[in-house]
Amino acid sequence: MTPRARDEAGVRAVEAAYDRAWAAADVGALVDCFTSEAVVVNPRGDVARGVARIREALAGFLGGPARGSVHVGRILRIEFVTDDVAVVDGEATIHVPGAPPESAITHLFTDVLVRAQGAWRVAQVRAYGVYGR
């Protein structure tokens, strides 16, 4: 495996870990996907800076309106800005298993991941407006 293929696999692994943690409603594992200084902008434009605020926002969402939901991210493109910075563009769908398909919400996103101490982590999330399927 080439170094770039290994890096892409590492970035994809973080995105997949995020989806698994969401489905398990494991806020600790979700926060582990982020750098300590990460910034998340959700589809409504709300901003959470740092893991404490990100933890609070995710716990509130997963314990409230998104209770029992799954997050399915689909990576559309990965661009490496440097050897240690990757930009991921994708589409995410949030739905509750068994609920009517029209209740699912979908949004586009851009994640900026950085490699620190050999591990890829999300430093920025920009989730764009929600649209129906």
N, C-alpha and C positions, 0 to 999 in steps of 0.2 A: 504494500500500500504506500503510495506517495505521501509526502508530508501534507500536501494540500488536501488529498482525499481523507487523510486522518483528521485534519482540521475540520473539514466539512462533516465528517461523521461525528465529531465532538460537538459541533454546533447543533446538528440534528438531534443528538442525544439529549441536550439541554431542553430543546423544544418538546421532545417526546416526554421527558421527565415532568415538565410542566403540565402536560395533558393528563398524565397518570396521577399526579398529585391532586389536580383539580377534581378528577373523578372520585378520588378517595376522600375529598374534602380535607386534605392534609395541608393545612396552612403552613406548618413548619417546613414541609418539603417544598411547597411553592416558593417560600421565601429563600430557601437554599439555592434556588435557580438564579437569584439576583446578587449583584455586588452590594456591598454595604451602603454605597452612596447612590444606588439606582433611583431613577425617576420613571414613574408610570403615569401616562396620560390615558384615561379610559375613554370610551367612545362618546361619553357625555361631556368630555373636556375637563373632568376633575383631575387634579394633579396630586400624586402621593410621592413625596421625596424621602428617601431613606427607608431602610427595611422596617423600622418600627411603624411608619405610616402605611407602608405597603401591606404589612401584616394586618394592621387595623382595617384597611379598606377591603382586603380579600376576605378576612374573617366576617366582616359585616355583610358582604355580598353573598358569600357561600352559606352563611347562616340565615340569610333572609331571602331576597328575591331569587337567588340562584341555588337555593337548597335542593340537593339531589340531582343537580345538573352535571353534564359532562362538557368538556371543552375539547373540540377537535380542531387542531391547527393544521393547516395545509401550507407547506412552504412552497412559494412560487419562485423564489430566487434567493440565492446567497451570493453576496459580493464581498470579497476580502479587500478592505481598505489598506490594511497592513497585515503583517503576519499575525498580529495580535488583536485585530479589530475586524469584526464581520458584521455586515448589515443584512438582515433577513427581512424580506417582504413576503407577506402571506395573507391568508384568509382564515378566520376562525369562526366556528359555529358553536354556539352554546345551546344545548337542548336538554330537556329532561326525558330520559328513556321512558317510552310508553305514552308520552304526551303527543297531542296532534302535531304533525310536522310544521304546520303554520305557526306554532308557538316558538319555534327555533329562531334565534337571532344570529345574524352573521355580520361580521365586520372585517375590514381589511386592517392590517397592522404592519408596522415596521419595528423590528427589534434591532438594537445595537448590542452586540455581544463583544466582550473583551476577554482575553486570556490573561489570567493572573495566577502565578504560581502553578502553571501547567494545566489549569482548569478553565473551561469556558463558563462565563456567567453573563447574565443579561444586565446591561448598564442602563438602557433606555428602552421604554416601550411607548410607542405612539399607536394607539388604537383609534381608528377612524370611524366615522358615523355608522350606525347600525342600519342594515337594510334587510328586507325580507327575501326569502328564497323563492 
